Amino acid sequence: MIAGLARLIGFFTIIAVVSSIVVLTAGFFWFVAQISDEEVRLSEKADGIVVLTGAATRIPDAISLLTSDYGKRVLITGVHRTTSAREIARLSALNERVFACCVDLDRSALNTLGNALETRRWVRERGFNSIIVVTSSWHMPRAMVELTHQLPETKLIAFPVVSEKIRSEPWLTNPEISKLLLSEYLKYVFALVRIRLDPDLA
């Protein structure tokens, strides 16, 4: 009796583990399929533009959207505490006068959740109803999950920045890219689980 029960528990445990592996694997391929490998052309404008710091090309792309009148202001969230506004203006080839006028810096966010919290504060202070979100293509799914949770009534428009590696090299044959995507996928799943378990986090 006990031996039979143990075998039954073992069987269902194996089924549960195999099912979890299958679901996670399928989810990973779905996640990769969501990652854009081409630059997008925006067909609409927004009140503001938010860029999550990280890859070097994110800020110049956000500034380019600002100077093309796709938004009224830019929030650069996650700026390192030692990085000055003048340095950012110089690196983004933006006139310092325009930078002082229309760009806000957030130095408190240390991760994607922090980016979302600071973006929520900025959006509410400015009274914005829509924002363009600028971040790397592989980071965009998680960023949108966090931002949607914090700003459920704000229209979010994704502007994924595509790296040259993502654009030119198949991830299946590049261990470095595969590792990056797998790591980001696990963080994405963790964010979904955290939000589900604590829906009132915002």
N, C-alpha and C positions, 0 to 999 in steps of 0.2 A: 504493500500500500504506500509506504513512505517512499520506497524506491521509485514507484510509478509516478508519484506526485513530483519527485525531484526531476525525473526525466521530462515530465510535462512542463515544469517551470523552465528547465533548460531549453526545451524546444521553443517555447514562446519568447524566451530571452534572445535566442539566436534570430528568430523571426524579427523581433523588434530592432535588433542591431543591424541586420541586413537591410531592413526597410528604411532605417534612418540613413544608412550609407547611400542607398539608392536615391532617396529624397534629396539629400545634401548634394550629391553628384549632379542630379538633374537640375537642382537649383543653381549650382555653379555655372553650368553651361547656359542656363537662362540668363543669369547675371552677366556673363561675358557677352551674350548677344545684345544686351541693352547698352553696351558701351560703344559710343560712336567712334568710328575711325575716320570720319571726315568732318571738316569744319562746317558749322551750320550757318545758314543765312537767316537772320531774324526778319520776320515779316511784321513785327509790331514793336512798339516802344513801351516803356514802363516809367513809373515815377522815379525809381531809383535803381542803382546797379550795385550789387554786392559781390566782391571778389574775396575768396578764401585763399589766403596766402599759402604758398607751397612751391610749385614749379615756377620757374623764372618767367615764363611767358604769360602767366595769368594776369599780372597787373597791367602790362602794356596793352593786352587785349581789352581789359575793362576800361582803361583810359581811352582807347580808340573808340569804344562804344559811346563814352561820354562826349568826346569831341565830335562824334557823328550825330549827336542829339538823340541818342536812344534812351537817355535818362537825364534827370536834373542834377543828381548828385551820385557820388560813388562812396561806398564804405569799403575800406580795406580792413578786413578783420583778421586778427592773428599776427599783427606786425610785431616783430621782435622789439623788446624794450630798448635796445641800444641803437635801433635803426631810426635815423632822423627823417623828418618829412622832406628835408632838402635832398637827402640821398635818394628817396623814392621818386621825387620829382625829376631828379637828374637821370635816373635809370629808366624812367618811363618816357623820357623826352617830352615832358610836359612843362609848359611855362609855369613858373612858381606862383605867379599871380592867379592863374586859373586853378592851380592846385590848392592855394589858400582859400579860394572862393568856393570850390565845389567838391573837395575831397575830404572825407573824414577818416581818421585812423582809430582803430581799436587795438590796444596793446594787451588786453586782459585775457583774451581767448587763447587757450592752450591746446584745444582739440576741436573736433567737428561739433560736438555738443556745445562747447563754449562759443564757437562761431555762430551757431544758431541762436543762442541766448542773446548775444550781443546784437545780432541782426534784428531780433524781435524788438529789443529796446530801441534801436535806431529807427526802425520802421514806424514804431508807435510815436516816438518823439517827433518825427517828421510828418506824420499823418499820411504816409504812403499807403496806397492800395495795391500796388503791383511792383515787383522787382525782377530784374534780370540777375540770375545767379551765374557767376563765372568761377569755374574751378576745372581741374583736370577731368577728362572724360571718364577715367576709371574711378574717380572720387565722386562724380556727380550723383550716382544712385543713393549713396549714403547721405550726402549733403542734402539732397531733396527730401529724404525721409525725415531727417532731423529738422529741417526748415518747415516742412509741411506740418509737423507735430507742433512746433512753436508758433506758427503763423497759419492756422487753418483757414482763415478768411482772406488771406493775401494771395493774389495771383502770382505764381512763380513761373518764370520763363527761363528755361535752361540754356546756357551758352557754354557747352563743353569745349575745353581747350585740349586739342589732340596733340600728343607728343609725337615726334618723328618716329620713335621706336614703335609705338602703337600703330602708326600709320603704315609703316613699311615692313615690319617683321611679324610673321604669324606667331601668335603667342604659344602655340603648341610646340614649336621648335626652338623657342627661346626660354631657357630655364629662368632667367632673370625676370622676364615679363610674367611668366606663369606664376612664379612665387609672389610677385607683386599683386597680381589679380586674385590669387587664392587668399592672400592676407587681407585684401580689401573686402573680399566676399565674406570672410568670417567676421570682420568688423561690421559689415552690413547686416548680417544675420543677428549678431549680438545687439545691434541698435534696434532692430525690429522686436526682438524678444524683450529688451529692456523697456521699450515703449509700451508693449502689450502688457507687461507685468506692472508697470507704473504709469498708467495712462494720464494721470493728473500731474505729471512732472512739470508741465508748462506752468 
